[in-house]
Amino acid sequence: MRTVYLDELFLLNFVVDYLLLLAAGRLAGEVLRRGRLALGALLGASYAAAIFLPGCAFLLHPLCKLGAAVGMVLTGYGDSRRLLRVSLVFFAVSAAFGGGIFALNTLGSRGLALENGVLSSAMDLRLILLSAAGCYVFITLIFHRSARHSSPQELVPAVLRLDGRQVALMALVDTGNTLTDPATGRPVMVAEGEKVVPLFPPGRAPRPEELRDPVALLERLDGEGWHGRCRLLPYQAVGVECGMLLALRLDGAKVGTEDCGRLLLALSPTRLTDGGGYCALIGT
């Protein structure tokens, strides 16, 4: 029987569990709160170490193992609207990782092993950390295709309404879009200006050159009776330290199956994607 050192076993499982949670979040397009992920990994590592303590053999029961895994996911992503999705991805990458360890052992490697359902290693600490990082990179590359924005689950139809007019378009739910309404704190939808022309009365829709000068456009719309409906919205992006977009307060908006009410819509003077299948972005 090989000697198991609890400190090394705890550290190894903490690092691997953290990376598995991180990989699952990235692949599911989830907002990453690294402090919560660390707490989830801490729970998993504590469970792994507790299994080897005297009188804790009951923890080997499959329900206990499942409970520990679910607890890790809930700790890391418990408030997510995509909890089911990130949970399934987490179990998928965990299964892939376990299969990789089994394959290595079958081929004669004894560096990493699964004992009592948890990860252990006979390697020194530096090799443990390097191996864990390598596993993370490998798993991320294997599952990279599932994280592409072209996935149908990332794209949702949106219907926008303004003064009895409406327009339907395709929007990308983008966790990297942090633009919010200063008044309500809710996410702001950014749409290509040319795609929302039907929201305006005939002949009054902003022209492409006007969208590049939102201050002058705001003055023009205010003079045409849109005062209070439009505003300037500051934003930051790659290559733009501080820019301005014209934003409209809609009468109503439905994004996917969610009724977003009087959403704030910012008009982009440029295209948001090059053949990505969407013309609007909204954060979560």
N, C-alpha and C positions, 0 to 999 in steps of 0.2 A: 504493500500500500504506500503510495507516494504521500509525503508530507505536504499539507496545504497551509500556507501562511495567510492568515486572514487579512493582514494589511495589504499585501500584494493583490490578493483576490478582490478585495474591496476596491482598490484603485483601478484595477483592470476593468472591472464591471462598470464602475462609475464612468470611465472614459468612453467605453464602448456604448453604454446605454445613452450617454449624452449625444454621441455622434449618430446613433440610430434615430433618436428623437429629432435631432437637427436635420438629418437627411430626410426623414418623413415630412417634416414641416416644409422644407425647401421643395420637395417633389410635389407636395399638395398645394403649393402656392400660398402657404399660410404665413401670417405675421409671426415673426420669431421673437419671443421674449426670453432671452438667454438665461435670465435669473430663474424663471419658471422651469426651463429645460434642465437647468442644473439641479433644481429640487426634485424633478422627476427622476433624473439619473441617480440622485442620492437615495431615493426610495428604492430603486432597482438594485443598487449596490448593497444597500442595507439588507434587503431580502436575500441576496446572493450569499452574503456573509453569515446571516442568521441560520441558513440551512445547515451549516457545519457546526453549530453550537449544540451542546448536549441538551437533550429533551426537545429539540425543534424538528424532529423527523417528520412531524405532521405537515410541515411546510412543503414537503415534496409532493403532496397531493396535487393533481392537475388543477383543481379549482383554486388552490392557493397560488399556483403559478400564473393562472389566468388573471386572478385578482390583482397580483402584483403588476402585471403588464398593463391592465386597464388603469390601475392607479397611477402608473407612470404617465400614460397618455392624458388622463384627466388633469394631472398636476401641470403638465406642460401646455395643454391646449383645451382645458375644460370650458373656457368661455367662447370657444370658436363656433361660428355658424357652420363650419365644415368639419365638425368633430368626427362624424362617421367616416368621412373621406380620409382624414388624416389618420384615423385609427386603422383603417384598412391598409393604408400605405405603410404604416408602422409595422403591422404584423407581416406584411409582404417583405419588407426589407429585413426584418428580423429572421424570417424563414430563409431568405436568401443567404443571410450571414451564417445561420446555423448550417445550412447545406454546404456552404463553402468550407466551414470548419470540418464537417464530416468528410468532405472530399479530400481535404488535406490529410486527415488521419488515415483515410483509406490508402492514400499514396505513400504512407509511411512517415509523414511528418508528426513530430511529437511536441512541437513548439507550443501550439494552442490545443486545448481539449475542452470538451463539455463534460463536466462531472456533476451528477445530480441535477442536470439541466441548467447549470450555470457555467460561465466561462472561467477557466483556470489556465495557468501557464507556468512552464518551468524556466522561462527566459528571464533575463534580468530586466530591471525596470525600464531602461532605455529602449530595449527591443520591444517591450510590451507597448509603450506609447507609440513607437514607430509602426508597429503592427496594427494598432487600433486606427491610427490615421490612414494607413494604407487601406484598411477595410472600408473606411468611410469613403475614400476616393473611388474605390472599386464599385461599391454599391451605388454611389451617385451616378457614375458613368453608365452602369448597367440599366438603371431606371431613368436615365436622363430624358428619354423620349416621352415619358408620361408627364413630364413637367413643361412641355412646350405650350406656348400660348394658343396654338391652333387647336388645342383640345376642346371639344364641344362643351365641356363642363365649365370652361372659362368664359365662353362667349354667351351673352344673353340678349334677347330682343328687348328693345326699349320703345315705349310710346310716350311722346312728349306733347303736352297740350298748352295752348296759349291763346286766350281771347277767342275761343271757339274753333281754333285751327289746331291741327295736330300733324305730327310727323313720326314715322316709324323708322328705326335704325337699329343697327347691331352694335352693342357695347361690350367692351372687355372689362371684366371685374379685375382690377389691377391693384394688388396689395401694395405696390410701390408708389401708387398715386396718393399722396398725403394731403392734397389740396382740400381744404375744408371751408365751410361757410363761417366767417368770423362771428356772425350773429347767433347761429345755432350750434356750431361745432359739427354739423353733419357734413358728409362728403359732398363735394361739388362734382358734377359731371362736366367733363370737357369734351366738346364735340367740334368737328370740322365745320367752320362757318357756312360753307357752301352746301352742307347737307341739311341744314335746318332752315333754309329759305322759305319752305311752306308755312313756317310759324309767323311770318310777317305778312302784312297786307301787300297787295300787288304794287310793285315799284318801290317799296320801302325797305326791302331786305338789304343788309350791308353788302357792299361790294368788296372784292378781295383787297383792294388797296385801302379801304376804310378800316378793315379788320386789323391792318398793320398800324393804324393810328387810332387806338381806342379812345383817346381823349377827345379828338375831333368827332368821332362817331357818337360818343356819349352826348356831346353838345347838340349834334344834329337830331338825335332821337328825342332828347328832352324838349327841343323846340317843336317837335311834331306830336307832342302830347304823351310821350312815354316817360315823363318825369316820375320818379319813384319806382319805376319798373326796372330800370337799368342802373348798373353801378360798375365801378372799376375794381378789379380783383388783382392784387399783387401775387406773383408766383415766382418760384425759383425752379430752374431746370439745368441740365447739363449745358454749359456754355452760356447760360443766362443767369447772372447774379441776382437781378431784380427786374422783372418785367411786369407788364400789365395786360390783362385780358378784359374785354367787355363781358359782363355777366348779366343774365336775365333771370328774373324771378318768375318761374313757370306757374301756371294755374294748377297743374297736376302732372305727375310722371309715374309711369309703371316700369320698373326695371326687373325683367324676369317675371317672377310671381309676386314681387314685393311692391306695394303701393308706397311710393316715396313722397307723395304729397307735393307741396310747393317747393320743389327742388330748385337749387340755384344752378343755372346752366352757363358755363363759360365758353365763349366762341374762340376757337383756335384759327389763326390766319393761315396755318400750314396743315398739311396732311399729318395724321397721327400714326399712320402705318404705311408700309410699302407692300401692299397685297396681303395684309394680315386678315382680311375679312371683317373688319370693324372700322367704325368711323367715330367712336366715342369711347371715353375712358371714365371709370368711376371707381373710387376706392371702397374699402370695406370698413 
